[in-house]
Each structure stands twice: as C-alpha cells, then as structure tokens.
C-alpha cells in the first residue's frame, strides 16, 4: 500500500504525540501517587496533633500475671483509647525480688511486656517496715493477716500512681488506672470515658464488687479527682476500722465530695498460679446476668 509523504509526516507526528502523552501520563501518575502519600502523612499528623493526650496507669506487682492479662488489656483498653487519643503508659512496679507470689516465683522481666513510656519501681522490702506498722495501727475486718498486708501494699502502689499524676497534671487531659492482674472481658465504654474528661465532680469505676463501699483498682476521669482517690494511703487513719478495702475507697469519695459513676467494664483477676477469681458482691449478682461471663472464664481457664 502506498503512503504519500504528507501522510507519513502526519503518522509520525501522531506517534510522537502519543508517546509524549504516555510519558507525561506515567510521570503525572507517579507524581500524583507520591503527592497523595505525602498528603496522607500530613493529614495523619494533623489529625494526631488535634488529639488530646491521656495516660493509662498500672500499679502493683506487675509481673504477677501480666503475661496472662496483657492481651485483653491491650485489645479492650489500650486500642480503643488510641483510636481517639494520644496514649502514654505509666507503670509502678512493687518489686518483690525473689519472693514467691501465689506460690510461684516471678520473672521481673515480664514488666517489659507492657510497652510503657514511664516506669517507677520500689522494692517491697523497702516499704515493708512501714506496711507492718500501718497494719498494727489500722485493722481491716480480714482474719488473714496477709490479706490485710496486701491491702496496704496495693494502697501504697495506688498512692505512687497518684504522685505521678499529680506531678504531670498539666500534661494529660485525663487518666485511666487499672490493676495489671485484671483480665478485661469487654471493651472500654468510650462514651463513658469521654464523659469522664468533662465531669468535674465524678470518677467512673466498676461496681462488680462494691461490698461495703466501692470496687477498687479500676478508675478513670480527670486527674485532679483521681489523685484524691489514689492517695488515700496517707489519710487512712481518718476512717472507721474493722471494715473492708472497698469501704476505704468509698469513704475517700465521700471525703472529697466526688461522685462514683458506674461503667460497664467487666474484669476478673488472674493470679501467678493461674487461678482465676471473679469477685462479685451479692448486689451485682442479683442485678446482672453472669452466666455468659462465667462460661467465658471457664473456657479461658482451660486454655491457660
């Protein structure tokens, strides 16, 4: 087939235009993709910069059972909070050294299972004289002396959390405090948490084992209010004796005119020997269906 010179020129010109178009389109696409990635990064940074910073605090003998509880804490507490806030983690570890807990030796390196930002530690032996002295001056209703001693040790550990929060009160919008041996059954109620940051005279907590007072070891809210509850170790002698640990928690709420707001969190304790205890008082059992959780705990125990 014969193609005249003009037709050849037109064909060549068309091919050149097509090649230039393809080259430009490839470069533009790559540039657009690069720009989009950069833009997404910028948007993420801007989004994070608008987030409030909060802190999650753990206290007590951290290595007791954290290897059994951390996954539930991470899934049901840490991750939901990270979706909404910048989250720091603080731990206070009461180091029992070579002493056995629940008949088992502890691995202190288990503390590092928690990806903490701040860590404080005290040897239990350093405070034991003070604990023993308190136990002589203030009497719980418990017949077992070790139960009473552990109450004072936990109170001291919460006190140290309170001191940390007090020093960092301007850094955080709010805080959540949780025992490290709590296996968390359900996800944190984020509506309750958000409300706690706006509530000027209330702290959220569980009501699953109120006993003679308020359930201990799980609280969230504004830091100035939390500090007043956490530091009750220093004013324990103000309260009536012969009561339980929960009684002291409630009396501290009353002392500072702070309201206890109930959140729907469910947790059970795991000990170093893998024994599980879901502490419930009569009132909670009467007003809540516990069958589903009980079955879950039974299956969980079989997998430990």
C-alpha positions in Angstrom: 0.0 0.0 0.0 1.4 3.4 -1.0 1.6 6.1 1.6 2.5 9.6 0.4 5.0 11.9 2.2 2.4 14.0 3.9 0.6 11.0 5.3 3.9 9.7 6.7 4.6 13.1 8.4 1.1 13.0 9.9 1.6 9.4 11.1 5.0 10.2 12.6 3.6 13.3 14.3 0.7 11.4 15.7 3.0 8.7 17.1 5.2 11.4 18.7 2.2 13.0 20.3 1.0 9.6 21.5 4.5 8.8 23.0 4.7 12.2 24.7 1.2 11.7 26.1 2.1 8.3 27.5 5.3 9.6 29.1 3.6 12.6 30.6 0.8 10.4 31.9 3.2 7.9 33.5 5.2 10.7 35.2 2.0 12.5 36.3 0.6 9.3 37.8 3.7 8.6 39.8 3.9 12.2 40.9 0.2 12.1 41.9 0.8 8.9 43.8 3.8 10.4 45.6 1.8 13.5 46.4 -1.1 11.5 47.7 1.1 9.5 50.1 2.7 12.7 51.4 -0.7 14.3 51.7 -2.0 11.3 53.7 1.0 11.5 56.0 0.4 15.2 56.6 -3.3 14.6 57.2 -2.4 11.9 59.7 0.0 14.2 61.5 -2.6 16.9 61.6 -5.2 14.5 62.9 -2.9 13.3 65.7 -1.9 16.9 66.6 -5.6 17.6 67.4 -5.9 14.6 69.7 -5.8 15.1 73.4 -3.1 13.2 75.4 -4.2 10.8 78.1 -2.3 8.3 80.3 -3.1 4.7 81.3 -1.6 3.7 84.6 -0.8 0.2 86.0 0.2 -0.4 89.6 1.3 -3.1 92.0 3.2 -6.4 91.4 3.2 -6.1 87.6 4.8 -9.5 86.8 2.3 -11.4 88.8 0.1 -12.3 85.8 0.7 -9.6 83.2 1.7 -12.3 80.7 -1.9 -13.7 81.0 -3.8 -10.4 81.1 -1.9 -8.1 78.7 -3.6 -9.2 75.5 -7.1 -8.5 77.0 -5.9 -5.1 78.3 -4.3 -4.1 75.0 -7.4 -5.1 73.0 -10.1 -3.7 75.3 -8.5 -0.7 76.9 -5.4 0.5 75.0 -6.5 0.2 71.4 -9.9 1.8 71.8 -8.2 4.7 73.6 -5.5 5.0 70.9 -8.2 5.4 68.3 -9.3 8.6 70.0 -6.3 9.9 72.0 -2.6 10.0 72.2 -1.9 7.4 74.9 1.0 7.3 77.3 1.5 4.3 79.6 2.9 4.6 83.1 3.6 1.7 85.4 4.6 1.5 89.1 6.0 -1.9 89.9 6.3 -3.1 93.5 9.2 -5.4 93.1 9.0 -8.5 95.4 12.5 -9.6 94.3 12.9 -13.3 94.9 9.8 -13.8 97.0 7.2 -16.1 95.6 3.7 -14.8 94.9 0.8 -17.3 94.9 3.4 -20.0 95.4 5.2 -19.1 92.2 8.5 -17.3 91.5 8.1 -14.2 89.3 10.1 -13.1 86.3 10.7 -9.4 86.8 11.4 -9.0 83.0 7.7 -9.6 82.4 7.3 -5.9 83.3 8.5 -5.2 79.8 5.5 -6.9 78.3 3.8 -3.6 78.8 5.2 -1.0 76.2 5.4 1.7 78.9 6.5 5.3 78.5 7.2 5.8 82.1 8.3 3.3 84.8 8.8 3.7 88.5 9.7 0.9 90.9 10.1 0.3 94.6 11.4 -2.8 96.3 8.7 -4.2 98.6 11.4 -4.8 101.2 12.0 -1.0 101.4 8.4 -0.3 102.5 7.7 -3.4 104.5 8.5 -1.8 107.8 6.0 1.0 107.1 3.4 -1.5 106.0 3.8 -3.6 109.1 3.5 -0.5 111.3 0.3 0.5 109.5 -1.1 -3.0 109.9 -0.7 -2.6 113.7 -2.4 0.8 113.8 -5.3 0.2 111.4 -7.3 -3.0 111.4 -9.3 -4.4 108.5 -12.0 -7.0 109.1 -10.0 -9.8 107.4 -8.9 -12.6 109.7 -5.9 -13.4 107.5 -3.0 -11.0 108.2 -1.6 -11.4 104.6 -4.9 -10.1 103.2 -4.6 -7.0 105.3 -0.9 -6.5 104.4 -1.8 -6.8 100.7 -4.4 -4.2 101.1 -1.8 -1.7 102.4 0.6 -2.7 99.7 -2.0 -2.1 97.0 -2.9 1.3 98.6 0.8 2.3 98.6 1.0 1.3 94.9 -2.1 3.4 94.0 -0.5 6.2 96.1 2.5 6.2 93.8 0.3 6.4 90.8 -1.4 9.4 92.4 2.0 11.1 93.0 3.0 10.6 89.3 -0.3 12.0 88.1 -0.1 15.0 90.4 3.4 15.9 89.0 2.0 15.6 85.4 -1.4 17.1 85.9 -0.9 19.6 83.2 0.3 17.2 80.6 -2.8 15.0 80.3 -6.5 15.5 79.7 -7.3 12.6 81.9 -6.2 9.1 83.0 -7.3 5.5 83.4 -6.0 3.4 86.3 -6.1 -0.4 86.1 -4.7 -3.3 88.1 -2.3 -5.3 85.9 -3.8 -8.7 87.0 -7.2 -7.8 85.6 -8.3 -9.7 82.6 -10.6 -7.4 80.8 -13.7 -9.2 79.4 -15.3 -6.4 77.3 -14.2 -3.2 75.6 -14.0 0.1 77.4 -17.1 2.2 77.1 -15.7 5.2 75.2 -18.8 7.3 75.8 -18.2 6.9 79.5 -14.5 7.7 79.1 -15.2 10.9 77.0 -17.8 11.9 79.6 -15.3 11.4 82.4 -13.0 14.0 80.9 -15.8 16.6 81.1 -17.2 15.6 84.5 -15.9 18.0 87.2 -17.0 16.1 90.2 -17.2 12.4 89.2 -15.0 9.4 88.6 -16.0 6.3 86.7 -15.4 2.8 88.1 -16.8 -0.7 88.2 -19.5 -1.8 90.6 -19.0 -5.6 90.3 -17.6 -5.9 93.9 -18.7 -2.9 95.9 -19.0 -4.9 99.1 -19.1 -2.3 101.9 -18.0 0.5 99.6 -16.8 0.9 96.0 -15.0 -1.6 93.8 -11.3 -0.8 93.8 -8.5 -0.9 91.3 -10.2 0.4 88.2 -11.0 4.1 87.7 -10.9 6.8 85.0 -11.6 10.5 84.9 -9.9 13.9 85.4 -6.5 13.8 87.1 -7.2 16.2 89.9 -10.1 14.0 91.1 -8.2 10.7 90.6 -5.3 11.9 92.7 -7.6 12.5 95.7 -8.8 8.9 95.5 -5.5 7.3 94.7 -3.7 9.0 97.6 -5.9 7.7 100.4 -2.9 5.8 101.8 -1.9 9.0 103.5 -5.1 9.6 105.4 -6.3 6.0 106.2 -6.4 6.7 109.9 -9.3 9.1 109.4 -11.7 6.2 108.7 -13.6 3.7 110.8 -11.8 0.4 111.3 -13.0 -3.2 111.1 -14.2 -2.7 107.5 -13.1 -3.9 104.1 -10.8 -2.4 101.5 -13.8 -1.2 99.4 -15.1 0.7 102.4 -12.0 2.9 102.3 -12.4 3.7 98.6 -16.0 4.9 99.2 -15.0 6.9 102.2 -12.4 8.8 100.2 -15.1 9.6 97.6 -17.3 10.9 100.3 -14.5 12.9 102.0 -13.8 14.9 98.8 -17.5 15.0 97.6 -16.7 13.1 94.5 -19.5 11.0 92.8 -18.8 7.5 91.7 -20.2 6.9 88.2 -20.6 3.3 87.2 -19.1 2.0 83.9 -19.9 -1.4 82.4 -16.4 -2.8 82.4 -16.1 -6.5 83.4 -12.8 -7.9 84.6 -11.6 -11.0 86.6 -8.3 -11.4 88.4 -5.7 -13.9 87.4 -3.0 -15.0 89.9 0.6 -16.1 89.3 -0.5 -19.7 89.8 -3.2 -19.3 87.0 -6.0 -19.4 89.5 -8.9 -17.1 88.4 -11.2 -15.2 90.7 -14.1 -13.1 89.5 -15.1 -11.1 92.6 -18.8 -10.2 92.7 -20.9 -9.0 95.5 -24.5 -10.1 96.1 -26.0 -6.9 94.7 -24.2 -7.3 91.4 -25.2 -11.0 91.1 -28.8 -10.1 91.8 -28.9 -7.4 89.1 -26.8 -8.8 86.3 -26.8 -11.9 84.2 -23.4 -13.5 84.9 -23.9 -16.8 83.1 -22.2 -15.8 79.8 -19.1 -14.3 81.5 -18.9 -17.4 83.8 -18.8 -19.6 80.7 -16.2 -17.4 79.1 -14.0 -17.6 82.3 -14.3 -21.4 82.4 -13.2 -21.7 78.8 -10.4 -19.2 79.3 -9.1 -21.1 82.3 -8.9 -24.3 80.3 -6.7 -22.6 77.8 -4.2 -21.2 80.4 
